[in-house]
Amino acid sequence: MAAKYWSGQVCPKTANYGQYHDTDNQYAGKEYDRHVAKDERFPPSKNNHHFEEK
């Protein structure tokens, strides 16, 4: 299972991250993917969603 990250958390690794729903882990879609650099904070996400590395 992939590590989960939430908006405002510091990113541990530069990568592309997808957004997934908190309760059923459903993928939000490519249009919500974000590239986040190491040591930057995760951007705001959709309501009730978290980030996982793609």
Contact map, one row per residue, 1 for C-alpha under 8 A:
111000000000000000000000000000000000000000000000000000
111100000000000000000000000000000000000000000000000110
111110000000000000000000000000000000000000000000000110
011111000000000000000000000000000000000000000000011100
001111101010000000000000000000000000000001000000011100
000111111000000000000000000000000000000001001000111000
000011111000000000000000000000000000000011111000011000
000001111100000000000000000000000000000011110000000000
000011111110000000000000000000000000000011000000000000
000000011111000000000000000000000000011111000000000000
000010001111110000000000000000000001111111000000000000
000000000111110000000000000000000000011000000000000000
000000000011111000000000000000000001111000000000000000
000000000011111100000000000000000011110000000000000000
000000000000111110000000000000000011110000000000000011
000000000000011111000000000000001111000000000000000011
000000000000001111100000000000001111000000000000001111
000000000000000111110000001111011100000000000000001111
000000000000000011111000001110011000000000001100111100
000000000000000001111100111100000000000000000000111100
000000000000000000111111111100000000000000000001110000
000000000000000000011111100000000000000000000001110000
000000000000000000001111100000000000000000000000000000
000000000000000000001111110000000000000000000000000000
000000000000000000011111111000000000000000000000000000
000000000000000000011001111100000000000000000000000000
000000000000000001111000111110000000000000000000000000
000000000000000001111000011111110000000000000000000000
000000000000000001100000001111111000000000000000000000
000000000000000001000000000111111000000000000000000000
000000000000000000000000000111111000000000000000000000
000000000000000001100000000111111100000000000000000000
000000000000000111100000000011111110000000000000000000
000000000000000111000000000000011111000000000000000000
000000000000011110000000000000001111100000000000000000
000000000010111110000000000000000111110111000000000000
000000000010111000000000000000000011111100000000000000
000000000111111000000000000000000001111100000000000000
000000000111100000000000000000000000111110000000000000
000000000110000000000000000000000001111111000000000000
000000111110000000000000000000000001001111100000000000
000011111110000000000000000000000001000111110000000000
000000110000000000000000000000000000000011111000000000
000000110000000000000000000000000000000001111100000000
000001100000000000100000000000000000000000111111111000
000000000000000000100000000000000000000000011111110000
000000000000000000000000000000000000000000001111100000
000000000000000000001100000000000000000000001111110000
000001000000000000111100000000000000000000001111111000
000111100000000000111100000000000000000000001101111100
000111100000000011110000000000000000000000001000111110
011110000000000011110000000000000000000000000000011111
011000000000001111000000000000000000000000000000001111
000000000000001111000000000000000000000000000000000111
